[in-house]
Amino acid sequence: MIGRRSLLAGMAATGAALPLQAQVFPPSGYGTPIATSPFPPEVFAERRRKVMAKLGGGIAVVFGAKRGGGDSPVEAPFFQDPDFAWLTGITDEPGAVLVLAPAERRFREYLLLPSRNPEAERWERERLPLGAEIERRSGFARVMRTSNLGALVTGLAERFKEFHFFGPVVGPDSPVPASLELYGKVQQRIPGVKTTDSSKLLTSIRMVKEARELDLITKALAATARGHLAGMTQVQPGWTEGRLKDVIEAGFKAGGADGLAYSSIVGSGRNAASLHYVGNGGAVRAGDMILVDAGASLTGYATDITRTYPASGRFTPKQRSDYELVLQAQEAAASRLRAGVYYEDLQEAARDVFRRDGRIDQFTHGLGHHVGLHVHDAADYSQPIPAGAVMTIEPGLYLQDENYGIRIEDMYLVTATGAQRMSTAIPRTVAEIERAMAR
């Protein structure tokens, strides 16, 4: 039996529980975690309480993202796992782990962080020692090192006999998720411990955006609008796709964004007929249609907008006809979007528009997705869409024989009675686009 004494002995053996008087804390504002982001610790503590109330009992382990590998001496950007970030607000600590134990009498949540390496920190960044300061910044009363994860989880499993699996659900050829791998090892050593599929729980909660989340998304959309407008109003034949991309992304930053939600797609002419075109060296020619799929992010909250417009500022009759067909498909789906509808019904509403026009084979992707902490955010597409969800609707036509593609993508806030288009500041109709591009 693994009891409190064994657990403490294991912590001491790994050097995890250093005497506080031997620890040196950096000045305020230094060391990681710097703080919870983008909200104060109380917000994330309330989220965890909400999740644990739904679990009832058992144990759940949520792994944060690890730093990517590689031999570069310069640290690559780190992106935290969205579930872990939503539950903890800890976005600057690779390899962190959250353990929830809702039936514990007193301490029901544990934050585990990798051990320090002071020599490595001289090259990279300083990290906090364990103690009161790290507890204050994180909002956790129990912060431990990840070297104690096995002992902690084993002791909890021995008492509560149940694990909750939050996901992700992956295919048979993918690596086993870290939490399931850990659960399996413990179950081989403690008889009678079961695993409950709770993979829909976080998804169902995260699909409904809090007011504070909507505020950040709205601000990120304002920055996104500034970038799209800068590109649309300044582009000229003779530019490269890369120059247009730079103008758009500079507009995001000038609008207050602190990052990109994803790698921007800027395709001119035939390049726009590739759904997720990855180049940016093509020339913008007179007569080309330009497809721009780009979104700013703010404190981790994403946006996703696509606009297609003529390089010369005016649509040809054929381009106008095709563009208005795509817009009709978008509006057909948007008119049905409200709480309680199913995603597949929205997709069929858009597909029906193309099917009636004999163009269904040129619409080759899904209609849209949820947006939040990730550009393709947590969602259960088999269930009715809830009020408070934020979604994109993005139909398209891709015509390589015509040397262009057209996609129109907007973000919508789902309400009980309909949906609010959140990206109204960016010209969308033919008349709006031509007016914005008039020189």
C-alpha positions as CSV (number, residue, x, y, z in Angstrom):
1,M,0.0,0.0,0.0
2,I,1.3,3.5,-0.9
3,G,0.6,5.9,1.9
4,R,1.5,9.4,2.8
5,R,4.9,8.3,4.3
6,S,5.9,6.5,1.1
7,L,4.9,9.4,-1.0
8,L,6.9,11.9,1.1
9,A,9.9,9.6,1.0
10,G,9.8,9.4,-2.7
11,M,9.6,13.2,-2.9
12,A,12.6,13.6,-0.7
13,A,14.6,11.0,-2.7
14,T,14.0,13.0,-5.9
15,G,15.0,16.3,-4.4
16,A,11.5,17.7,-5.0
17,A,10.9,19.0,-1.5
18,L,13.8,21.4,-0.8
19,P,13.7,23.4,2.4
20,L,12.3,26.8,1.7
21,Q,15.2,28.6,3.4
22,A,17.6,27.1,0.8
23,Q,15.7,28.4,-2.1
24,V,16.3,31.7,-3.8
25,F,13.4,33.4,-5.4
26,P,13.8,35.8,-8.4
27,P,12.3,39.3,-8.2
28,S,8.7,39.7,-8.9
29,G,8.0,39.4,-12.7
30,Y,10.9,37.0,-13.3
31,G,10.9,33.2,-13.5
32,T,8.3,30.9,-14.9
33,P,5.4,30.5,-14.6
34,I,5.3,34.2,-14.9
35,A,1.5,34.2,-14.2
36,T,-1.7,32.6,-15.4
37,S,-2.7,33.8,-18.8
38,P,-4.8,35.5,-20.0
39,F,-6.9,35.6,-16.8
40,P,-6.1,35.6,-13.0
41,P,-5.7,32.3,-11.2
42,E,-9.2,32.5,-9.7
43,V,-10.8,32.1,-13.2
44,F,-8.9,28.8,-13.8
45,A,-9.6,27.5,-10.3
46,E,-13.3,28.0,-10.9
47,R,-13.1,26.1,-14.2
48,R,-11.4,23.2,-12.4
49,R,-14.1,23.2,-9.7
50,K,-16.7,23.1,-12.5
51,V,-15.1,20.1,-14.2
52,M,-14.5,18.3,-10.9
53,A,-18.2,18.7,-9.9
54,K,-19.1,16.9,-13.1
55,L,-16.6,14.1,-12.5
56,G,-17.9,13.4,-9.0
57,G,-15.0,11.0,-8.1
58,G,-12.0,9.3,-9.5
59,I,-8.9,10.9,-10.9
60,A,-8.0,12.8,-14.1
61,V,-4.6,13.5,-15.4
62,V,-4.1,16.2,-18.0
63,F,-0.7,16.5,-19.7
64,G,0.6,19.8,-21.0
65,A,2.5,20.0,-24.2
66,K,6.2,19.2,-24.3
67,R,8.8,21.3,-26.1
68,G,9.5,20.2,-29.6
69,G,12.8,18.5,-30.3
70,G,15.6,19.7,-32.5
71,D,19.2,20.7,-32.3
72,S,18.8,24.4,-32.8
73,P,20.6,26.5,-30.1
74,V,17.7,28.9,-30.3
75,E,14.5,27.8,-28.5
76,A,11.5,27.2,-30.9
77,P,8.2,28.9,-30.0
78,F,6.2,26.8,-27.4
79,F,2.5,26.3,-27.7
80,Q,0.6,24.9,-24.7
81,D,-2.0,22.1,-25.0
82,P,-5.4,23.9,-25.2
83,D,-7.1,21.7,-22.6
84,F,-4.2,22.2,-20.2
85,A,-4.1,25.9,-20.8
86,W,-7.9,26.3,-20.4
87,L,-7.8,24.5,-17.0
88,T,-4.6,26.0,-15.6
89,G,-3.7,29.2,-17.4
90,I,0.0,27.9,-17.3
91,T,1.2,28.6,-20.8
92,D,4.9,29.0,-20.4
93,E,5.9,25.7,-18.7
94,P,6.6,22.8,-21.2
95,G,6.0,19.3,-19.7
96,A,3.6,20.3,-17.0
97,V,0.9,18.0,-15.7
98,L,-2.4,18.6,-13.9
99,V,-3.9,16.0,-11.6
100,L,-7.5,16.3,-10.4
101,A,-8.9,14.2,-7.5
102,P,-12.4,15.6,-6.8
103,A,-13.2,13.2,-4.0
104,E,-10.1,14.1,-1.9
105,R,-11.0,15.6,1.5
106,R,-8.8,18.7,1.2
107,F,-6.3,19.0,-1.7
108,R,-8.2,18.1,-4.9
109,E,-5.8,19.5,-7.5
110,Y,-2.1,19.2,-8.1
111,L,0.2,21.1,-10.5
112,L,3.3,19.2,-11.4
113,L,6.2,20.9,-13.1
114,P,9.5,19.5,-14.5
115,S,12.5,19.7,-12.2
116,R,14.8,22.7,-12.5
117,N,18.2,22.7,-14.3
118,P,20.0,25.8,-13.1
119,E,22.8,25.5,-15.6
120,A,20.4,25.2,-18.5
121,E,18.4,28.2,-17.2
122,R,21.5,30.3,-17.6
123,W,21.1,29.7,-21.4
124,E,17.3,29.7,-21.7
125,R,15.2,31.3,-18.9
126,E,14.9,31.2,-15.1
127,R,12.3,29.0,-13.5
128,L,10.8,29.3,-10.0
129,P,11.7,27.0,-7.2
130,L,8.9,25.3,-5.3
131,G,7.4,27.4,-2.6
132,A,4.8,30.1,-1.7
133,E,5.6,32.3,-4.8
134,I,4.9,29.6,-7.3
135,E,1.7,28.7,-5.5
136,R,0.6,32.3,-5.5
137,R,1.3,32.8,-9.2
138,S,-0.4,29.5,-10.3
139,G,-3.3,29.5,-7.9
140,F,-2.5,25.9,-6.8
141,A,-2.0,25.0,-3.1
142,R,0.0,21.9,-4.1
143,V,2.8,22.3,-6.7
144,M,5.1,19.4,-7.1
145,R,7.7,18.1,-9.6
146,T,6.8,15.7,-12.4
147,S,9.2,13.1,-11.0
148,N,6.5,12.5,-8.3
149,L,3.7,11.9,-10.8
150,G,3.9,8.1,-10.6
151,A,3.8,8.0,-6.8
152,L,1.0,10.6,-6.6
153,V,-1.3,8.9,-9.2
154,T,-0.7,5.4,-7.8
155,G,-1.6,6.5,-4.3
156,L,-4.8,8.3,-5.5
157,A,-5.7,5.3,-7.7
158,E,-5.4,2.9,-4.8
159,R,-8.0,4.9,-2.9
160,F,-10.4,5.9,-5.7
161,K,-10.2,3.1,-8.2
162,E,-11.2,5.1,-11.2
163,F,-9.4,7.1,-13.9
164,H,-11.1,9.7,-16.2
165,F,-9.8,9.9,-19.8
166,F,-10.2,13.4,-21.2
167,G,-8.8,12.6,-24.6
168,P,-7.6,13.0,-27.2
169,V,-9.2,10.1,-29.0
170,V,-6.7,9.0,-31.7
171,G,-6.5,6.4,-34.4
172,P,-4.9,3.0,-34.0
173,D,-1.7,4.0,-35.8
174,S,-1.1,7.1,-33.6
175,P,0.9,7.1,-30.4
176,V,-1.1,6.2,-27.3
177,P,-2.1,9.4,-25.4
178,A,0.1,10.1,-22.4
179,S,-2.7,9.8,-19.9
180,L,-3.9,6.5,-21.2
181,E,-0.4,5.2,-21.2
182,L,0.0,6.2,-17.5
183,Y,-3.4,4.8,-16.6
184,G,-2.5,1.4,-18.2
185,K,0.8,1.2,-16.2
186,V,-1.0,1.9,-12.9
187,Q,-3.8,-0.5,-13.7
188,Q,-1.3,-3.3,-14.2
189,R,-0.1,-2.8,-10.6
190,I,-3.4,-2.1,-8.8
191,P,-6.3,-4.5,-9.3
192,G,-9.8,-3.1,-9.8
193,V,-8.9,0.3,-11.2
194,K,-11.1,1.2,-14.1
195,T,-10.9,3.9,-16.8
196,T,-14.0,6.0,-17.6
197,D,-14.4,7.7,-21.0
198,S,-14.8,11.3,-20.1
199,S,-13.5,12.6,-23.4
200,K,-16.6,14.6,-24.2
201,L,-16.6,16.5,-20.9
202,L,-14.0,19.2,-21.5
203,T,-15.2,19.5,-25.1
204,S,-18.8,20.2,-24.1
205,I,-17.7,22.9,-21.6
206,R,-15.2,24.5,-23.9
207,M,-17.6,24.8,-26.8
208,V,-19.5,27.4,-24.9
209,K,-17.4,30.5,-24.7
210,E,-17.3,32.6,-21.6
211,A,-18.0,36.3,-21.8
212,R,-14.3,37.0,-21.1
213,E,-13.3,34.7,-23.9
214,L,-15.6,36.4,-26.3
215,D,-14.1,39.7,-25.4
216,L,-10.6,38.5,-26.4
217,I,-11.9,36.9,-29.6
218,T,-13.6,40.2,-30.5
219,K,-10.4,42.1,-29.9
220,A,-8.4,39.6,-32.0
221,L,-11.0,40.0,-34.7
222,A,-10.6,43.8,-34.7
223,A,-6.8,43.3,-35.3
224,T,-7.6,40.7,-38.0
225,A,-9.9,43.2,-39.7
226,R,-7.2,45.8,-39.7
227,G,-4.8,43.4,-41.4
228,H,-7.2,42.2,-44.1
229,L,-8.3,45.8,-44.9
230,A,-4.6,46.9,-45.2
231,G,-4.0,44.1,-47.7
232,M,-7.2,44.5,-49.6
233,T,-6.8,48.3,-50.0
234,Q,-3.1,48.4,-50.8
235,V,-2.4,45.4,-53.0
236,Q,-1.5,46.0,-56.6
237,P,-0.5,43.9,-59.6
238,G,3.2,43.4,-59.6
239,W,3.4,42.6,-55.9
240,T,4.5,39.2,-54.7
241,E,2.2,37.1,-52.4
242,G,4.9,37.5,-49.7
243,R,4.7,41.3,-49.8
244,L,0.9,41.1,-49.4
245,K,1.3,38.7,-46.6
246,D,3.7,41.0,-44.8
247,V,1.3,43.9,-45.2
248,I,-1.6,41.9,-43.7
249,E,0.4,40.6,-40.8
250,A,1.8,44.0,-40.0
251,G,-1.8,45.2,-39.9
252,F,-2.6,42.5,-37.3
253,K,0.3,43.7,-35.1
254,A,-0.7,47.4,-35.5
255,G,-4.2,46.4,-34.5
256,G,-3.1,45.0,-31.2
257,A,-2.6,41.3,-31.9
258,D,0.3,39.4,-30.3
259,G,0.5,36.5,-32.7
260,L,-0.9,34.5,-35.7
261,A,-3.6,32.0,-35.2
262,Y,-2.0,29.9,-37.9
263,S,0.4,30.3,-40.9
264,S,-1.2,32.8,-43.2
265,I,-2.3,31.6,-46.7
266,V,-1.9,34.1,-49.5
267,G,-2.5,32.6,-53.0
268,S,-2.8,34.5,-56.2
269,G,-4.2,33.2,-59.5
270,R,-3.9,29.4,-59.9
271,N,-2.3,29.1,-56.4
272,A,-5.6,30.1,-54.9
273,A,-7.1,26.8,-56.2
274,S,-4.9,24.9,-53.8
275,L,-6.9,24.7,-50.6
276,H,-4.1,25.2,-48.1
277,Y,-1.4,26.7,-50.4
278,V,1.9,26.9,-48.6
279,G,4.0,29.1,-50.9
280,N,4.3,32.9,-50.9
281,G,6.6,33.7,-53.7
282,G,4.1,33.9,-56.5
283,A,3.5,37.1,-58.5
284,V,0.2,39.0,-58.2
285,R,-0.9,39.6,-61.8
286,A,-3.6,41.8,-63.3
287,G,-6.7,39.8,-63.6
288,D,-5.8,37.4,-60.8
289,M,-8.1,36.5,-58.0
290,I,-6.3,36.6,-54.6
291,L,-7.3,34.3,-51.8
292,V,-6.2,35.4,-48.3
293,D,-6.8,33.0,-45.4
294,A,-5.3,34.7,-42.3
295,G,-6.2,35.4,-38.7
296,A,-4.6,37.2,-35.8
297,S,-4.5,35.8,-32.2
298,L,-4.5,37.6,-28.9
299,T,-3.3,35.9,-25.7
300,G,-3.8,32.5,-27.3
301,Y,-7.3,33.2,-28.6
302,A,-7.6,32.6,-32.4
303,T,-9.5,34.0,-35.3
304,D,-9.9,32.6,-38.8
305,I,-11.0,34.7,-41.8
306,T,-10.8,34.2,-45.5
307,R,-11.4,36.8,-48.2
308,T,-11.0,36.5,-52.0
309,Y,-10.8,39.6,-54.2
310,P,-9.5,40.7,-57.6
311,A,-6.0,42.0,-57.9
312,S,-7.1,44.8,-60.1
313,G,-10.0,45.9,-57.8
314,R,-12.9,44.8,-60.0
315,F,-14.4,41.3,-60.6
316,T,-14.8,40.0,-64.2
317,P,-18.4,38.8,-64.9
318,K,-17.3,35.2,-64.5
319,Q,-15.5,35.9,-61.3
320,R,-18.5,37.8,-59.9
321,S,-20.9,35.0,-60.8
322,D,-18.7,32.4,-59.1
323,Y,-18.1,34.6,-56.1
324,E,-21.7,35.3,-55.5
325,L,-22.5,31.6,-55.7
326,V,-20.0,31.0,-52.9
327,L,-21.5,33.8,-50.9
328,Q,-25.0,32.4,-51.5
329,A,-23.8,29.0,-50.1
330,Q,-22.4,30.8,-47.0
331,E,-25.6,32.7,-46.4
332,A,-27.7,29.5,-46.8
333,A,-25.8,27.9,-44.0
334,A,-25.6,31.0,-41.8
335,S,-29.4,31.4,-42.1
336,R,-29.9,28.0,-40.4
337,L,-27.2,28.5,-37.7
338,R,-28.7,28.7,-34.2
339,A,-28.5,26.7,-31.0
340,G,-29.8,23.2,-31.4
341,V,-29.0,22.6,-35.0
342,Y,-26.5,20.0,-36.2
343,Y,-23.3,20.8,-38.1
344,E,-24.1,18.3,-40.9
345,D,-27.4,20.1,-41.6
346,L,-25.5,23.4,-42.1
347,Q,-23.1,21.7,-44.4
348,E,-25.9,20.2,-46.5
349,A,-27.5,23.6,-46.8
350,A,-24.3,25.0,-48.4
351,R,-23.8,21.9,-50.5
352,D,-27.4,22.2,-51.8
353,V,-26.5,25.6,-53.3
354,F,-23.6,24.1,-55.2
355,R,-25.5,21.0,-56.1
356,R,-28.3,23.0,-57.7
357,D,-25.8,24.9,-59.8
358,G,-24.0,21.7,-60.9
359,R,-20.8,22.7,-59.0
360,I,-20.8,20.3,-56.1
361,D,-17.5,18.6,-57.1
362,Q,-15.7,21.9,-56.8
363,F,-16.6,22.3,-53.1
364,T,-14.1,19.8,-51.7
365,H,-13.8,20.4,-47.9
366,G,-15.9,20.8,-44.8
367,L,-18.0,23.9,-44.1
368,G,-16.3,25.2,-41.0
369,H,-15.2,24.6,-37.4
370,H,-15.2,25.9,-33.9
371,V,-12.7,28.6,-32.9
372,G,-11.3,29.5,-29.5
373,L,-8.0,28.7,-27.8
374,H,-7.1,26.8,-31.0
375,V,-8.1,27.8,-34.5
376,H,-9.8,24.3,-34.8
377,D,-11.1,24.4,-31.3
378,A,-12.6,21.6,-29.1
379,A,-15.9,20.5,-30.5
380,D,-18.2,17.5,-30.8
381,Y,-19.7,17.7,-34.2
382,S,-22.1,14.8,-33.6
383,Q,-24.1,16.8,-31.1
384,P,-26.3,19.9,-31.5
385,I,-24.5,23.2,-31.6
386,P,-24.9,25.1,-28.2
387,A,-25.6,28.8,-27.7
388,G,-22.3,30.5,-27.0
389,A,-20.3,28.6,-29.6
390,V,-18.0,30.4,-32.0
391,M,-17.9,28.9,-35.5
392,T,-16.6,29.6,-39.0
393,I,-18.7,29.1,-42.1
394,E,-16.3,28.8,-45.1
395,P,-17.6,27.4,-48.4
396,G,-15.4,27.5,-51.5
397,L,-15.0,26.7,-55.1
398,Y,-11.6,25.6,-56.5
399,L,-11.2,25.9,-60.3
400,Q,-7.7,25.1,-61.5
401,D,-8.9,25.2,-65.1
402,E,-10.0,28.9,-64.5
403,N,-6.8,29.6,-62.6
404,Y,-8.5,30.7,-59.4
405,G,-10.1,29.6,-56.2
406,I,-12.7,31.3,-54.1
407,R,-13.3,30.9,-50.4
408,I,-15.3,33.2,-48.1
409,E,-14.9,32.5,-44.4
410,D,-16.5,34.4,-41.5
411,M,-16.8,33.8,-37.8
412,Y,-20.2,33.5,-36.1
413,L,-21.4,33.6,-32.5
414,V,-24.3,31.1,-32.0
415,T,-27.3,32.4,-30.1
416,A,-30.6,30.7,-29.1
417,T,-32.4,32.3,-32.0
418,G,-29.8,32.6,-34.7
419,A,-26.2,33.6,-35.2
420,Q,-24.3,36.9,-35.2
421,R,-21.6,37.4,-37.8
422,M,-18.6,38.7,-35.8
423,S,-16.4,39.7,-38.8
424,T,-18.6,42.4,-40.2
425,A,-15.8,45.0,-40.3
426,I,-14.1,43.2,-43.3
427,P,-15.7,43.8,-46.7
428,R,-17.4,40.7,-48.0
429,T,-19.9,41.3,-50.8
430,V,-18.8,42.2,-54.3
431,A,-20.0,45.8,-53.9
432,E,-18.2,46.2,-50.5
433,I,-14.9,44.7,-51.9
434,E,-14.9,46.8,-55.0
435,R,-15.7,50.0,-53.1
436,A,-12.9,49.3,-50.6
437,M,-10.4,48.6,-53.4
438,A,-11.4,51.6,-55.6
439,R,-8.4,53.8,-56.3
